[in-house]
Amino acid sequence: MMTLSEHIKQKRKKNGFDRNTFMKAFTQSGIPVAVADKMIERMKGNLPIWEELISQSFLPDKMKAGYCHLLRKRIRLQL
């Protein structure tokens, strides 16, 4: 039986994007670690802006709610 942390790690691998994925991409692009950390924190800080953009989109309300939920979940769990 898997532990909770093993389950979370497996889910992250399945989704493909976590903090390490972003850090690897940034550093391979020549972006210093300190700058990459600030970029990730800025992404997290812009969540209300993303939610506002989603709410103003032409998507059906159910899809808007789904995208906002997914965005909050991924930012909270993976970044």
C-alpha positions in Angstrom: 0.0 0.0 0.0 1.3 3.5 -0.9 1.9 6.1 1.6 0.2 9.5 1.2 3.5 11.2 0.1 4.1 8.4 -2.5 0.6 8.9 -3.8 1.1 12.7 -4.1 4.4 12.2 -5.9 2.8 9.8 -8.3 -0.1 12.3 -9.0 2.4 15.0 -9.7 4.3 12.9 -12.2 1.0 12.1 -13.9 0.1 15.8 -14.2 3.6 16.6 -15.3 4.0 20.0 -13.7 5.3 20.8 -10.3 7.8 23.2 -8.9 10.7 21.0 -9.9 9.5 20.9 -13.5 9.4 24.7 -13.6 12.7 25.0 -11.9 14.4 22.6 -14.3 13.0 24.4 -17.3 14.0 27.8 -16.0 17.6 26.8 -15.1 18.1 25.0 -18.4 17.0 28.2 -20.1 19.8 30.0 -18.2 17.5 31.7 -15.6 19.2 31.8 -12.2 17.5 29.9 -9.3 16.7 33.1 -7.3 15.0 34.6 -10.3 13.1 31.4 -11.1 11.8 31.3 -7.4 10.6 34.9 -7.7 8.8 34.0 -11.0 7.0 31.1 -9.4 6.0 33.2 -6.4 4.7 35.9 -8.8 2.6 33.3 -10.6 1.1 32.3 -7.3 0.4 35.9 -6.5 -1.4 36.5 -9.7 -4.1 33.9 -9.0 -6.8 36.6 -8.5 -6.0 38.1 -11.9 -6.3 34.7 -13.6 -9.6 34.0 -11.9 -10.9 37.4 -13.0 -9.8 36.7 -16.6 -11.5 33.3 -16.5 -14.7 34.8 -15.0 -14.8 37.3 -17.9 -14.4 34.6 -20.6 -17.1 33.3 -22.9 -16.9 29.9 -21.3 -20.1 28.4 -19.7 -20.3 29.1 -16.0 -19.7 25.4 -15.1 -16.4 25.4 -17.1 -15.4 28.7 -15.5 -15.8 27.2 -12.1 -13.9 24.1 -13.1 -11.0 26.0 -14.5 -10.8 28.2 -11.4 -10.9 25.2 -9.1 -8.2 23.4 -11.1 -6.0 26.5 -11.1 -6.3 26.9 -7.3 -5.7 23.2 -6.8 -2.6 23.1 -8.9 -1.1 26.3 -7.5 -1.7 25.1 -3.9 -0.4 21.6 -4.4 2.3 21.9 -6.9 3.9 25.3 -6.7 
